[in-house]
Amino acid sequence: MKLETNRFGVIALQDGEGQLPARDSAAAPIALDLVEVGQDAEALAKVGRFLDALASHVETAKAAVLAEYEGLAGFVPEWLEEEAPDAFASVFPKATSAADVTAQTFVDVLRPSSVWAGDRQSITIDLAIGDAEIDHKVAAYFDLNGTLDEVGIES
C-alpha cells in the first residue's frame, strides 16, 4: 500500500506502517502507523493532506502545550531531573535545575517522533521530549481535517 503526499512524496506502507523522512521540524525520520485506516481511500487521502500540513500541525500542538504548560507539562522537567538526571541534562543542557526550565524552553525541545491513526477519523502526533529515551511524550490528538482536539502527556 502507498500513501501519496505532496510534501513527502509517495510513502510506502507495509501492513499500514511506514516512515516519514526528516523534514522541517523533524531532525529524524518520523514513524507512521496507519494500520487503523486500512485501505479506505478517502481516509488515506485525508491523511495525505494532514501530512502535507504536518509542520503547521506540530506548531499548533506546541502552541497548545505552551498555553497549557503549568497544568499539562509543568511537572515533566522536575520528574526528569529526579528520575532521569542524565536525560534531564541532555534535554536541557543550560538548566542547572528544573526550576530553570521555562514553558518556552520545554516547548522548544519537543520534536515529532510518530504519527498514528487511532481510527479512520483521528490522527495523533507524538512529540518526543528532546532526544531523551524516556517513556513520557506529548500526544496531540487531531481530527483528520486538522483540528486539534486535545494535547496530553502520555507514558
ABEGO torsion letter per residue (X at the ends): XBBBBAAAEBBBBBGGBBBBBBBEABABBBBBBAAAAEABAAAAAAAAAAAAAAAAAAAAAAAAAAAAAAAAAAAAAAAAAAABAAAAAAABAABABAAABBAAAAAAABBBABBBBABAABBBBBBBBEABBBABBBBBBBBAAGBBABBBBBX
